[in-house]
Amino acid sequence: QGTLDMGVLPGFLPGFSEIGDAKARGVFEEAWKISLSPRPGAQAMDMIKAAAEGRLRALYLSGENPLLTYPESDYTQKALESLDFLVVQDMFLTPTARLADVVLPVASFAEKRGTYTSFERRVQALSPALPVLEGARTDLEIFCELSRRMGYVMQASGPEEVMKEISSLVPLYADITYDGLRDKGKMAVAPPGGTPGGYSFTPLETAEPSGGAPGFCAGGRGMD
C-alpha cells in the first residue's frame, strides 16, 4: 500500500493526485526544485512490449522479477535480452538479475530501518534485526547515491528525513512522524474533506462485522 501512496502508479503523484494536475504538480516542483512532466509514465507491460519492439533500450528494475511474475515469460525474457542495458536492484540473484548488465545488491527488510504501510493503512517502523551483508546497501542509500551521480543531491540520510518530507507533501500522512510510530505504528487517516481519491479508512480493531469473510491478514511493502 505504501508504494501506491508514494506515487508508484505512472499517472499519479504521491498522495494520488493526477500527474496532469498542474496545481498538484506545482507543489512537488517547488519542494524538489525541478520541473515535472505532465505526461503519465508507462505501465510495466507497456515497457516490456517497448523493449521487445526496440523502442526501449535501457531498463532499471528495483525489487522486481518479471521472468517469474509477468505473463508470457518467454516473450518477457526475449524483451529483456534485447535491451542495451539492464540494471536489477535486488537482494537475490533472481532469474531476471542473471540477465542484467549490472546487479545492485540491496539490504533486506530485516537489515534496515524504514517504514511500511499495510492495506489497513497502518504505518509501522522497521528495525534491523541483522547487520547488512558486505557489499549490500539499503534502497535509500542506492537511490541517493545514484541521484547524486546524476547531478541531483537528495537531502535524505535516513527514514526520519524521508518521513518528514512525506508528511509535508502527502496529506494522508500529515500526522505521521518516524519517531511517533513506536511499537504499534500509526494510522494514516484522511484529512478533513477526504483525500483527492475520496478514500476513508476504519482501523480493524474498531471495524464492525460486515457479514462476509470473518477476517483477513494483509501485508505491507517496505519503503525507506
Contacts in CASP RR format, 6 or more apart in sequence:
PFRMAT RR
TARGET T0000
AUTHOR 0000-0000-0000
METHOD contacts of the structure
MODEL  1
QGTLDMGVLPGFLPGFSEIGDAKARGVFEEAWKISLSPRPGAQAMDMIKA
AAEGRLRALYLSGENPLLTYPESDYTQKALESLDFLVVQDMFLTPTARLA
DVVLPVASFAEKRGTYTSFERRVQALSPALPVLEGARTDLEIFCELSRRM
GYVMQASGPEEVMKEISSLVPLYADITYDGLRDKGKMAVAPPGGTPGGYS
FTPLETAEPSGGAPGFCAGGRGMD
1 117 0 8 1.000
1 118 0 8 1.000
1 119 0 8 1.000
1 121 0 8 1.000
1 220 0 8 1.000
1 221 0 8 1.000
2 116 0 8 1.000
2 117 0 8 1.000
2 220 0 8 1.000
2 221 0 8 1.000
2 222 0 8 1.000
2 223 0 8 1.000
3 221 0 8 1.000
3 223 0 8 1.000
4 16 0 8 1.000
5 14 0 8 1.000
5 15 0 8 1.000
5 16 0 8 1.000
5 117 0 8 1.000
5 170 0 8 1.000
5 172 0 8 1.000
5 173 0 8 1.000
5 188 0 8 1.000
6 14 0 8 1.000
6 15 0 8 1.000
6 166 0 8 1.000
6 170 0 8 1.000
6 223 0 8 1.000
7 13 0 8 1.000
7 14 0 8 1.000
7 15 0 8 1.000
7 16 0 8 1.000
10 19 0 8 1.000
10 40 0 8 1.000
10 41 0 8 1.000
10 42 0 8 1.000
10 43 0 8 1.000
11 18 0 8 1.000
11 19 0 8 1.000
11 20 0 8 1.000
11 40 0 8 1.000
11 41 0 8 1.000
12 18 0 8 1.000
12 19 0 8 1.000
13 19 0 8 1.000
13 21 0 8 1.000
13 24 0 8 1.000
13 25 0 8 1.000
13 28 0 8 1.000
14 28 0 8 1.000
14 166 0 8 1.000
14 169 0 8 1.000
14 170 0 8 1.000
15 170 0 8 1.000
15 171 0 8 1.000
15 172 0 8 1.000
15 195 0 8 1.000
15 196 0 8 1.000
16 195 0 8 1.000
16 196 0 8 1.000
16 197 0 8 1.000
16 199 0 8 1.000
17 24 0 8 1.000
17 25 0 8 1.000
17 196 0 8 1.000
18 24 0 8 1.000
18 196 0 8 1.000
19 25 0 8 1.000
19 36 0 8 1.000
19 37 0 8 1.000
19 38 0 8 1.000
19 39 0 8 1.000
19 40 0 8 1.000
19 41 0 8 1.000
20 38 0 8 1.000
20 39 0 8 1.000
20 40 0 8 1.000
22 38 0 8 1.000
24 196 0 8 1.000
25 36 0 8 1.000
25 38 0 8 1.000
26 36 0 8 1.000
27 169 0 8 1.000
28 36 0 8 1.000
28 169 0 8 1.000
29 35 0 8 1.000
29 36 0 8 1.000
31 165 0 8 1.000
31 168 0 8 1.000
31 169 0 8 1.000
34 152 0 8 1.000
42 50 0 8 1.000
44 64 0 8 1.000
44 66 0 8 1.000
44 70 0 8 1.000
45 70 0 8 1.000
47 56 0 8 1.000
47 59 0 8 1.000
48 66 0 8 1.000
48 70 0 8 1.000
48 75 0 8 1.000
48 76 0 8 1.000
48 79 0 8 1.000
48 80 0 8 1.000
49 79 0 8 1.000
50 56 0 8 1.000
51 57 0 8 1.000
51 59 0 8 1.000
51 79 0 8 1.000
51 80 0 8 1.000
51 82 0 8 1.000
51 83 0 8 1.000
52 75 0 8 1.000
52 78 0 8 1.000
52 79 0 8 1.000
52 82 0 8 1.000
54 82 0 8 1.000
56 83 0 8 1.000
57 83 0 8 1.000
57 84 0 8 1.000
57 85 0 8 1.000
58 83 0 8 1.000
58 84 0 8 1.000
58 85 0 8 1.000
58 86 0 8 1.000
58 87 0 8 1.000
59 80 0 8 1.000
59 83 0 8 1.000
59 85 0 8 1.000
59 86 0 8 1.000
59 87 0 8 1.000
60 87 0 8 1.000
60 89 0 8 1.000
61 86 0 8 1.000
61 87 0 8 1.000
61 88 0 8 1.000
61 89 0 8 1.000
61 90 0 8 1.000
61 96 0 8 1.000
61 100 0 8 1.000
62 89 0 8 1.000
62 90 0 8 1.000
62 106 0 8 1.000
62 139 0 8 1.000
63 88 0 8 1.000
63 89 0 8 1.000
63 90 0 8 1.000
63 91 0 8 1.000
63 106 0 8 1.000
64 88 0 8 1.000
64 90 0 8 1.000
64 96 0 8 1.000
65 90 0 8 1.000
65 94 0 8 1.000
65 95 0 8 1.000
65 96 0 8 1.000
65 97 0 8 1.000
66 76 0 8 1.000
66 80 0 8 1.000
66 96 0 8 1.000
67 73 0 8 1.000
67 76 0 8 1.000
67 77 0 8 1.000
67 80 0 8 1.000
67 94 0 8 1.000
67 95 0 8 1.000
67 96 0 8 1.000
67 99 0 8 1.000
68 94 0 8 1.000
68 95 0 8 1.000
68 96 0 8 1.000
70 76 0 8 1.000
77 99 0 8 1.000
80 86 0 8 1.000
80 96 0 8 1.000
80 99 0 8 1.000
81 99 0 8 1.000
85 101 0 8 1.000
85 102 0 8 1.000
86 99 0 8 1.000
86 100 0 8 1.000
86 101 0 8 1.000
86 102 0 8 1.000
87 100 0 8 1.000
87 101 0 8 1.000
87 102 0 8 1.000
87 103 0 8 1.000
87 104 0 8 1.000
88 94 0 8 1.000
88 96 0 8 1.000
88 97 0 8 1.000
88 99 0 8 1.000
88 100 0 8 1.000
88 102 0 8 1.000
88 103 0 8 1.000
88 104 0 8 1.000
89 103 0 8 1.000
89 104 0 8 1.000
89 106 0 8 1.000
89 139 0 8 1.000
89 142 0 8 1.000
90 96 0 8 1.000
90 97 0 8 1.000
90 103 0 8 1.000
90 104 0 8 1.000
90 105 0 8 1.000
90 106 0 8 1.000
91 105 0 8 1.000
91 106 0 8 1.000
91 107 0 8 1.000
91 108 0 8 1.000
91 136 0 8 1.000
93 103 0 8 1.000
97 103 0 8 1.000
104 137 0 8 1.000
104 142 0 8 1.000
105 133 0 8 1.000
105 135 0 8 1.000
105 136 0 8 1.000
105 137 0 8 1.000
106 136 0 8 1.000
106 137 0 8 1.000
106 138 0 8 1.000
106 139 0 8 1.000
106 142 0 8 1.000
107 132 0 8 1.000
107 133 0 8 1.000
107 136 0 8 1.000
107 137 0 8 1.000
107 138 0 8 1.000
107 139 0 8 1.000
108 130 0 8 1.000
109 116 0 8 1.000
109 126 0 8 1.000
109 222 0 8 1.000
110 128 0 8 1.000
110 129 0 8 1.000
110 130 0 8 1.000
111 128 0 8 1.000
111 129 0 8 1.000
111 130 0 8 1.000
111 131 0 8 1.000
111 132 0 8 1.000
111 133 0 8 1.000
111 136 0 8 1.000
111 138 0 8 1.000
112 126 0 8 1.000
112 128 0 8 1.000
112 132 0 8 1.000
112 138 0 8 1.000
112 139 0 8 1.000
112 140 0 8 1.000
112 224 0 8 1.000
113 125 0 8 1.000
113 126 0 8 1.000
113 127 0 8 1.000
113 128 0 8 1.000
113 158 0 8 1.000
113 159 0 8 1.000
113 224 0 8 1.000
114 125 0 8 1.000
114 126 0 8 1.000
114 158 0 8 1.000
114 159 0 8 1.000
114 162 0 8 1.000
114 178 0 8 1.000
114 222 0 8 1.000
114 223 0 8 1.000
114 224 0 8 1.000
115 123 0 8 1.000
115 124 0 8 1.000
115 125 0 8 1.000
115 126 0 8 1.000
115 159 0 8 1.000
115 163 0 8 1.000
115 178 0 8 1.000
115 181 0 8 1.000
115 222 0 8 1.000
115 223 0 8 1.000
115 224 0 8 1.000
116 123 0 8 1.000
116 124 0 8 1.000
116 126 0 8 1.000
116 219 0 8 1.000
116 220 0 8 1.000
116 221 0 8 1.000
116 222 0 8 1.000
116 223 0 8 1.000
117 123 0 8 1.000
117 124 0 8 1.000
117 188 0 8 1.000
117 220 0 8 1.000
117 221 0 8 1.000
117 223 0 8 1.000
118 124 0 8 1.000
118 218 0 8 1.000
118 219 0 8 1.000
118 220 0 8 1.000
119 218 0 8 1.000
119 219 0 8 1.000
119 220 0 8 1.000
120 187 0 8 1.000
120 201 0 8 1.000
120 203 0 8 1.000
120 204 0 8 1.000
120 218 0 8 1.000
121 172 0 8 1.000
121 187 0 8 1.000
121 188 0 8 1.000
121 189 0 8 1.000
121 201 0 8 1.000
122 184 0 8 1.000
122 185 0 8 1.000
122 186 0 8 1.000
122 187 0 8 1.000
122 188 0 8 1.000
122 203 0 8 1.000
123 173 0 8 1.000
123 176 0 8 1.000
123 181 0 8 1.000
123 185 0 8 1.000
123 186 0 8 1.000
123 187 0 8 1.000
123 188 0 8 1.000
124 181 0 8 1.000
124 184 0 8 1.000
124 185 0 8 1.000
125 159 0 8 1.000
125 178 0 8 1.000
125 181 0 8 1.000
125 182 0 8 1.000
125 185 0 8 1.000
126 159 0 8 1.000
126 222 0 8 1.000
132 138 0 8 1.000
137 145 0 8 1.000
138 224 0 8 1.000
139 223 0 8 1.000
139 224 0 8 1.000
140 156 0 8 1.000
140 158 0 8 1.000
140 159 0 8 1.000
140 162 0 8 1.000
140 224 0 8 1.000
143 154 0 8 1.000
143 224 0 8 1.000
144 154 0 8 1.000
144 156 0 8 1.000
147 153 0 8 1.000
147 154 0 8 1.000
148 154 0 8 1.000
155 161 0 8 1.000
156 162 0 8 1.000
156 165 0 8 1.000
158 224 0 8 1.000
159 178 0 8 1.000
159 224 0 8 1.000
160 178 0 8 1.000
160 179 0 8 1.000
162 178 0 8 1.000
162 224 0 8 1.000
163 173 0 8 1.000
163 176 0 8 1.000
163 177 0 8 1.000
163 178 0 8 1.000
164 177 0 8 1.000
164 178 0 8 1.000
166 173 0 8 1.000
166 176 0 8 1.000
167 173 0 8 1.000
167 174 0 8 1.000
167 175 0 8 1.000
167 176 0 8 1.000
167 177 0 8 1.000
168 174 0 8 1.000
171 190 0 8 1.000
171 191 0 8 1.000
171 195 0 8 1.000
172 188 0 8 1.000
172 189 0 8 1.000
172 190 0 8 1.000
172 191 0 8 1.000
172 195 0 8 1.000
172 199 0 8 1.000
173 188 0 8 1.000
174 191 0 8 1.000
175 186 0 8 1.000
175 189 0 8 1.000
176 186 0 8 1.000
176 188 0 8 1.000
180 186 0 8 1.000
187 201 0 8 1.000
187 203 0 8 1.000
188 201 0 8 1.000
189 201 0 8 1.000
190 198 0 8 1.000
190 199 0 8 1.000
190 200 0 8 1.000
190 201 0 8 1.000
194 200 0 8 1.000
END
